[in-house]
Amino acid sequence: SFGVIADIQYADAEDGYDFGGYRRRYYRQSLNLLRDAVEAWATERPPLAFVLQLGDSIDGLNARSGEAEGALEQVLVVLGRLPVPVHHAWGNHEFYNFSRARLVHTGLNSRPAGAGPPAGDCQAYHFSPATRFRVVVLDAYDLSILGREPDSPRYRESLRLLQEKNPNDNLNSPAGLEEPWFVEFNGGFSQAQLDWFNEVLKFSDEHQEKVVVMGHLPIHPDASDRVCLAWNYEDALSVIHSHQCVVCFLAGHLHDGGYCLDSHGVHHLTLEGVIETPPESNAFGTIYVYEDKMILKGRGRISERVMHF
């Protein structure tokens, strides 16, 4: 079994609202909800094997107030009380606070040293916590202008792609777009990462493994809205669909959450975000893995779900 949580977005700030101005965000409270989650996970018997933190651990507000390091430290201290490893996906809010180069040297870098390809500074990696079971952590901002130096080739490539698809002055605005997911707060997967992903899944197919994939951004339109998707989500889907082994894709980013079972029998689970969860509720879960299914026991806003495979 393993724990799942998304979009904590902690900041030592009064409650605020989302970009639309009508969804309440509980910045300070989110740390208490994380504490409650960690306490609940710590009592699980048998103990959890690991926890997946699906990105946006601290809010972009911290960058403006100069609190990024302190806020991250508070989140990591709470997660550090867990006696098991925590695997982190990086989301847009990580990059509002830190450059990619800096994130590598923080506690949010859960990628094992010497993890090998993919190329460059891509954060993707995989691990096998049990026989015939593998988890792949994807880097959904591998193609992105967030967190990169403007003079780097990857930044220029990403900006070119974004501007091709999004003519708006404000690149965070999906207004009028045929493909409204081409906005700055999303990102995508480089070809090098997709090739690497394909090889990992090939290995898992050959060894009859079941694979859970996680990344900050949803990759299926039916488990998201039309905006909160990875830029080239179709490319990631087609890699998954060319293999037998993937049973589930876990994402955050869309604070409302989402779910679908796709045409190839893959479960796409988008977790509700802690940041928009009222103080008396919560938003985390534990996933129990069996031979032929996974059972999500959700807390608060996250509902229980049986995922057969």
N, C-alpha and C positions, 0 to 999 in steps of 0.2 A: 504493500500500500504506500501511497505517497500523498503529500499535501499540495494544494494548488491555491494561488491567490494572485490577484491582478490589480494594477492601477491604485496603489496605496496613495501616491501623490501627496505625501506628507509635507506640510509647511507649518511653521509656527506662526499662523496668521488667523485672523477672524474668518468665519465662514464667508464664502463668496458665491459667485454663480459661474456657469459655463459660458462659452463664447456667445451663445444665443441670449444669455442674460436671464434665463428662467429655470435652470437646473441647479439646485443648491449643491455646493461643494463644501464638505466638512474637513477643512485642511488640518486643523489641530487634532480633531477627534480621530482622524484616520490612524494615528499612532496607537491610540487606545484599542481600536479594533484589531490592529495587528498584534498587540499584546495578548488580547483575548484569543486570537487564532493560535498563537504560539503556545499559550497555556493549554488550549484544548488539544492541540497536536501532541504535546508532551505527555498527555495521559493516555494516548492510544496504545492498546495492547492487542496483538503484538505491535511493537514500535514501528513507526514509519521508516521507510528506507531512505527517503529524501523528500525535499520540498521544491516545487517549481514556482518561482516568482516571475510572473509573466511580463514584467516591465512597468515603467513609470512609477518607480518606488518613491521618488520625491517630486514635488511640483516645480514647474518652471518659475513660480513666484520667488523661489529661493535665490535664483540668479540675480534678480532685480534687487533683493535686499542684502546680497552678499552672504547669505546663510547656507549656501549649497553644501559646503564641507560638513558643517555642524548638523544639518538636517539629515544628510546621508549617514553620518556617524550614529545618530539616534536610531535610525531604522536598522542599521547593521548590528547595533548592540542588542536590540530586541530579537532579531533573527538569530543572533549568535547564541542565544539561550537554548536553541534547539540542539540536541545531541546528534543531529544528522546533517549531511551536506545540503546546502541550498543552491540550486542552479538558477542563474539569472538570465533572463532575456533583456536586451536593451531596447527601450522605447524612446519616443520623441522627447519626453520630459527629461530623461537622462542627458540627452544632447542639448537641451536648453541650458543645462547646468554645467556640463563638462564637455570638453573636446573628447573625441574618440581616443586620442593619445593619452589623455589624463585618465579616462575610465579604466584603461588597462591596468593602471596602478592603484585602483581602488578595490574594496571588498566586493564590488559588483562584477569583478572579473572571475567567473567560476570556471573558465576554460582551463583544462589541465595543461601544465607546462609541457611543451613538446607534443601538442595534440596533432601536429602535422597539418596537411592542407585543410581547407582552401587557402588560396594565395592571399598575399597582401595582409591587410589588417582586419580581415573578415573574422568575426567572432564565433562562427558556427563550429560545433563539435558534437560528438556523440559519446554515449557511455552505455554500458550494459550492467544494470543493477542486479540482474538475475538471469539464470540460464534461459536462452531463447526469448529474451525480452531486451529491447534496446530503446533508448530515448535519444532523439536527435534535436539539438537546439539550433534553430536557424537564426541568422542575422538579417532581420527584415529592413535594416537601414544601411545595408552594404552599398546599395545605390541610394544616395541621399545627399542633400546639401547640408544637412544638419551634422554638427560635430566635426566637420572637415575644414581644412585650410582652403580658402578660396582659390589659391594658386595650384592646388593639387589636381592631377588629371581626373581623379574620380569625382571631385567636386564639379569640375567643368563638364564632364560627361553627364552627370546627374542633372545639372542645371539646364543643359541643352535638351535633355529628354523632357524635363518638367515644362520648360517654356514652349516646346513643340506642342505639348498637349494642353497647356494652360496659358492662354493669352492674357489672363487677368493681371492687373497691376499688383494686387495682393495675391501672392501665390498660395496663400492659405485658403483662398476663396474658391469653392467649386461652382460658383454661379455661372450658369449657361454652358457648362461643359458636357460634352457627350460622354466623356469618361470621367465622372466627378471625383474618382479616387486619385487623380493626378493633382494632388495638393502637397504643399511643403511639409505638412505634419505627418505625411505617410512616406514610405520609401519602398525599395525593392531589392531583388536578389540579383547579384551579378551572374554572368554566365559561368564564371569559374565556380561560384558557390553551387549553382544548379548542377553542374557537371559532377562536382564532389558529392552532392546529395544523391544523385543518380547512382554513383558507385557504392555509396553506403547502403542504399536500398537493394542494390544488386547482391551485395554480400549477405544482407538479411534474408532475401529470398532464398539464396542458396543454402542458408543454414536454418531455414524454417523458423525464423524469428518473427515475433510480433513487435511492431514498432509504433511508438507514440512520438509525434513530432510537435515541437512547441516553437512559437515565435510571437512577438508582440502583436503583429498585424494579422487579422483574419485573411484567409485566402479563398473563402467560398462566399459568393454573394448572398446565399440563403442563410448564412450564419452571421450576417452583418447587415448594415444598411448599404447604400450605393457609394458612400463616401469612405467609410473606414475599411479600406481594403489595401493590400499591398499593390504597388503600381503594376507589377507583372504577375499578379496572382495566378493567372491562367498558366503561366510557365511552371510555377511550383506545383499546381494541380496536375499538370500533364506528366510531370516526373513521378508524382505519387501514383497516378493512375496507370503508369506503365509497369507497376510492380504489384505484387500480391500482399506485401508484408505490413503496410501501414493500416492501423486500425482506428487511429484517432489523431486529430490535429487540434491542439490547444492554443488559444489566443486570448489577448486582452483588448485594450485600446477603445473598444466600443463599450461605454460604461453601462449600457442597458443589457449587455450580454446577448447571446444568440445561440441557436443550435440548428443543425440539420444533419440528416443522414444522406450522403450524396449517392449519385448513380452507381458508384463503384463500391458501395458499402462502407465508406469511410465516415466516421462520426466527426463532425466539426463542432467543437464546443468553444464558444466565446464567453469568457467569464465576466459576470457583472463586476463593476469596479468598486473597490472599497471607498474611493473618494466621494462618491455620490450616495453613500449608504448612511442613513440616519443613525445617530449614536446608540439607539436602543436595539438596532439590528446588527447584522454583520454581513460579510461576503467572502467566504472562503469555503474550501471543501477538502474532503479526503476521498481519494480514488482507490478502490480495492480491485486488484487485478486477479482474475480467475482464468482457467484454461480457455473458456469460450466467451467471456464477457468481462466488462469492467463496470463497477457500480460506483457512481458518484454520490457520496453523502454530502449534501450541501448544507451550509449554515446560513441562516438569515435569508438574504435575497437570492441565494443560489439554491435551486430546487434539486431534489433527488432525481437521479436518472440511471437507467440500466442501459448499457451500450453493448449489444451482442456483436460477436464477430465470428 
